[in-house]
Amino acid sequence: MIDTHVNIHGYEELYVPYIVNKPSLIGTGQLPKFEEDLFKLTETPDLYLAPTAEVPVTNLHRDEKLKLEQLPLKYVCHSPCFRSEAGSYGKDTKGLIRQHQFDKVELVKICHPEKSEVEHKKLIEDASKILELLELPYRKVILSSGDTGFSAAKTVDLEVWFQVKIPIEKYHLVLILLIFTIKKSQFEI
């Protein structure tokens, strides 16, 4: 999967830290909305276990001024993710489908806001291509604003069919990070 994204789709592979700070979570829209789903470290204030690789990957360019010719930046990252799933209230919590720690391959693009819609479509195509290569049936679902972080203009889940008691599980969460996130993460284009 990662080889396809690197060698065919042109992403750069990253390895990121598992612990992130509060400003990084605010910059990617995880805070304040999803605070109850985060694992906060008790000994150190304002540090959390990363709920998704998007948080450390996006913040690699925090406080940077990016040049147009650098864009789009395309990253792929395999990392563990940590979520308490507090808001699920028992939904899909039996068995191995919804866990507090799980591994995920994440695609992140940083692009000029005017090109975000085109790049978003390409990112969805890149993620979909993996499912098609694996011959897994899936569907694209646009999430409601209630299920989306405040920094995302649009969120699309690719849901894969699993032949188990719980029929649908998310494969990949795809976000458009518009100028709002760019401003919150304090890097400029």
Secondary structure per residue as TSV (DSSP state, phi and psi in degrees):
chain	resnum	aa	ss	phi	psi
A	1	M	-	360.0	-51.4
A	2	I	H	-65.2	-40.9
A	3	D	H	-57.8	-41.3
A	4	T	H	-62.6	-45.0
A	5	H	H	-65.3	-37.3
A	6	V	H	-76.0	-52.9
A	7	N	H	-80.3	-30.3
A	8	I	T	-104.7	-44.2
A	9	H	T	-91.9	-9.2
A	10	G	-	81.9	23.6
A	11	Y	-	-84.1	155.0
A	12	E	E	-99.1	130.4
A	13	E	E	-82.0	136.6
A	14	L	E	-125.6	155.2
A	15	Y	-	-121.4	124.2
A	16	V	-	-121.8	161.0
A	17	P	-	-68.8	155.5
A	18	Y	S	-92.9	-11.1
A	19	I	E	-112.4	131.3
A	20	V	E	-129.0	158.3
A	21	N	E	-96.8	168.1
A	22	K	H	-60.6	-45.0
A	23	P	H	-59.2	-33.8
A	24	S	H	-65.9	-39.1
A	25	L	H	-70.6	-35.2
A	26	I	H	-67.3	-42.9
A	27	G	H	-62.8	-26.5
A	28	T	T	-103.4	6.2
A	29	G	T	84.0	9.3
A	30	Q	-	-74.2	-35.4
A	31	L	T	-111.6	142.5
A	32	P	T	-89.8	-13.2
A	33	K	T	-57.9	-43.4
A	34	F	T	-104.0	24.8
A	35	E	G	-57.1	-38.4
A	36	E	G	-68.3	-15.8
A	37	D	G	-92.7	-3.6
A	38	L	S	-94.5	151.3
A	39	F	-	-98.5	112.1
A	40	K	B	-92.6	136.1
A	41	L	-	-75.0	134.1
A	42	T	S	-83.3	-29.2
A	43	E	S	-81.7	-23.8
A	44	T	S	-123.9	122.1
A	45	P	T	-66.7	143.1
A	46	D	T	65.7	25.2
A	47	L	E	-118.4	140.9
A	48	Y	E	-137.2	157.3
A	49	L	E	-75.2	138.7
A	50	A	-	-65.2	123.7
A	51	P	S	-78.0	-19.3
A	52	T	S	-162.3	151.2
A	53	A	T	-65.6	-20.0
A	54	E	H	-53.9	-36.4
A	55	V	H	-64.3	-58.5
A	56	P	H	-69.2	-33.4
A	57	V	H	-63.8	-50.1
A	58	T	H	-61.6	-36.7
A	59	N	G	-80.5	-0.3
A	60	L	G	-60.6	-27.2
A	61	H	G	-106.5	19.6
A	62	R	T	-61.7	137.5
A	63	D	T	65.0	17.2
A	64	E	-	-101.5	152.4
A	65	K	B	-105.2	108.7
A	66	L	-	-86.3	142.8
A	67	K	-	-93.0	145.8
A	68	L	G	-53.5	-38.4
A	69	E	G	-70.1	-13.8
A	70	Q	G	-79.2	-20.0
A	71	L	-	-92.1	152.1
A	72	P	-	-79.2	149.3
A	73	L	E	-90.3	131.2
A	74	K	E	-126.1	117.8
A	75	Y	E	-123.3	143.9
A	76	V	E	-124.9	137.3
A	77	C	E	-145.5	128.8
A	78	H	E	-100.8	125.4
A	79	S	E	-155.5	159.2
A	80	P	E	-75.1	148.1
A	81	C	E	-123.7	146.7
A	82	F	E	-128.0	121.4
A	83	R	-	-144.3	139.6
A	84	S	-	-80.9	-17.0
A	85	E	-	55.0	36.6
A	86	A	G	-60.7	-32.9
A	87	G	G	-80.0	-3.2
A	88	S	G	-81.5	-19.7
A	89	Y	T	47.0	49.2
A	90	G	T	87.7	-8.7
A	91	K	T	-67.9	126.6
A	92	D	T	55.4	32.2
A	93	T	-	-99.2	-3.3
A	94	K	S	-87.9	145.9
A	95	G	T	76.5	-149.3
A	96	L	T	-105.5	10.1
A	97	I	S	-73.4	-48.2
A	98	R	S	-118.0	112.5
A	99	Q	-	-120.6	163.8
A	100	H	S	-78.9	-26.5
A	101	Q	E	-129.2	130.1
A	102	F	E	-152.1	155.0
A	103	D	E	-94.8	149.2
A	104	K	E	-150.9	144.4
A	105	V	E	-101.8	123.9
A	106	E	E	-117.2	138.8
A	107	L	E	-106.6	132.7
A	108	V	E	-132.8	132.3
A	109	K	E	-122.2	137.0
A	110	I	E	-116.5	119.4
A	111	C	-	-140.6	171.8
A	112	H	-	-66.1	137.2
A	113	P	G	-53.5	-34.6
A	114	E	G	-68.1	-18.4
A	115	K	G	-106.9	7.0
A	116	S	H	-63.3	-37.6
A	117	E	H	-65.5	-43.4
A	118	V	H	-65.1	-45.2
A	119	E	H	-67.2	-34.4
A	120	H	H	-61.9	-45.7
A	121	K	H	-61.3	-41.1
A	122	K	H	-64.7	-40.3
A	123	L	H	-63.4	-42.4
A	124	I	H	-63.0	-41.1
A	125	E	H	-61.7	-42.1
A	126	D	H	-63.0	-44.2
A	127	A	H	-67.3	-40.2
A	128	S	H	-63.9	-35.8
A	129	K	H	-58.3	-38.3
A	130	I	H	-62.5	-45.0
A	131	L	H	-63.6	-38.8
A	132	E	H	-67.2	-41.0
A	133	L	H	-62.6	-34.9
A	134	L	T	-83.1	-4.1
A	135	E	T	57.2	42.1
A	136	L	-	-99.2	129.0
A	137	P	-	-70.0	136.9
A	138	Y	E	-150.2	167.9
A	139	R	E	-138.9	155.4
A	140	K	E	-99.1	129.4
A	141	V	E	-127.8	123.9
A	142	I	E	-84.5	122.7
A	143	L	-	-78.4	151.7
A	144	S	-	-73.2	161.7
A	145	S	G	-62.5	-25.3
A	146	G	G	-68.5	-21.8
A	147	D	G	-103.1	11.3
A	148	T	S	-121.0	142.9
A	149	G	-	-64.4	156.8
A	150	F	T	-68.9	-13.6
A	151	S	T	-92.4	-7.6
A	152	A	E	-93.9	132.8
A	153	A	E	-81.5	-30.2
A	154	K	E	-157.5	136.8
A	155	T	E	-125.1	130.0
A	156	V	E	-121.5	126.7
A	157	D	E	-99.2	140.5
A	158	L	E	-100.9	113.4
A	159	E	E	-102.7	129.2
A	160	V	E	-104.6	139.6
A	161	W	E	-78.3	125.1
A	162	F	-	-113.3	132.8
A	163	Q	S	-85.7	70.6
A	164	V	S	-138.5	-175.5
A	165	K	S	-58.2	-38.3
A	166	I	S	-97.8	113.7
A	167	P	-	-74.9	-30.5
A	168	I	E	-125.2	136.3
A	169	E	E	-140.7	147.0
A	170	K	E	-70.5	133.8
A	171	Y	E	-91.2	-46.7
A	172	H	E	-152.3	135.7
A	173	L	E	-100.9	124.0
A	174	V	E	-114.8	124.4
A	175	L	E	-121.1	147.5
A	176	I	E	-95.4	123.4
A	177	L	E	-104.1	101.1
A	178	L	-	-88.3	-167.4
A	179	I	H	-56.2	-29.5
A	180	F	H	-56.6	-49.0
A	181	T	H	-67.2	-38.2
A	182	I	H	-59.4	-43.9
A	183	K	H	-68.3	-43.8
A	184	K	H	-64.7	-34.7
A	185	S	T	-85.2	-1.9
A	186	Q	T	60.1	42.3
A	187	F	-	-123.8	154.3
A	188	E	B	-120.1	155.4
A	189	I	-	-119.4	360.0
